[in-house]
Amino acid sequence: MNELNMIEIGGRIRKSRESIMMTQEMLAEKLDVSVKFISDIELGAKGMSLKTLNKLSAVLLVSTDFILYGNTEGEFGEFLMLLRKCPPEKRSGAEDILKAYVRAVLS
């Protein structure tokens, strides 16, 4: 069983929040908690309930496994998480950009 590290958990939450351009204030409002509570979680000073963890996962568009342990789906987990954050109608544009990049790198 993996050991929970509250500082690392907080760092993953902060990084995920920032990746979707969300402030602590915005996240606190969506979770119906205080900004101080969000700050404490991101610093690793406080834990959270399962209910809060579940809501956090949904709002930040990451899995609870990622929040707790940093696990992503294989070696392309970071790409998959970024793609999930794109609206479905915009994902084909991301695919086109990636294909163009790969073509440029391989040529």
ChimeraX attribute file (.defattr): number of C-alpha atoms within 10 A of each C-alpha:
attribute: neighborCount
match mode: 1-to-1
recipient: residues
	/A:1	3
	/A:2	6
	/A:3	7
	/A:4	10
	/A:5	11
	/A:6	19
	/A:7	16
	/A:8	17
	/A:9	21
	/A:10	23
	/A:11	17
	/A:12	19
	/A:13	24
	/A:14	20
	/A:15	14
	/A:16	21
	/A:17	21
	/A:18	13
	/A:19	12
	/A:20	14
	/A:21	10
	/A:22	13
	/A:23	13
	/A:24	19
	/A:25	15
	/A:26	13
	/A:27	18
	/A:28	17
	/A:29	12
	/A:30	12
	/A:31	17
	/A:32	11
	/A:33	13
	/A:34	14
	/A:35	17
	/A:36	12
	/A:37	16
	/A:38	21
	/A:39	17
	/A:40	15
	/A:41	20
	/A:42	23
	/A:43	17
	/A:44	17
	/A:45	12
	/A:46	14
	/A:47	15
	/A:48	12
	/A:49	8
	/A:50	10
	/A:51	10
	/A:52	14
	/A:53	17
	/A:54	14
	/A:55	16
	/A:56	22
	/A:57	18
	/A:58	12
	/A:59	15
	/A:60	21
	/A:61	16
	/A:62	22
	/A:63	19
	/A:64	17
	/A:65	12
	/A:66	18
	/A:67	22
	/A:68	19
	/A:69	17
	/A:70	13
	/A:71	14
	/A:72	17
	/A:73	13
	/A:74	8
	/A:75	9
	/A:76	9
	/A:77	13
	/A:78	12
	/A:79	11
	/A:80	14
	/A:81	18
	/A:82	16
	/A:83	16
	/A:84	12
	/A:85	14
	/A:86	14
	/A:87	9
	/A:88	10
	/A:89	7
	/A:90	10
	/A:91	15
	/A:92	13
	/A:93	12
	/A:94	13
	/A:95	12
	/A:96	11
	/A:97	12
	/A:98	12
	/A:99	12
	/A:100	12
	/A:101	11
	/A:102	11
	/A:103	10
	/A:104	9
	/A:105	8
	/A:106	7
	/A:107	5
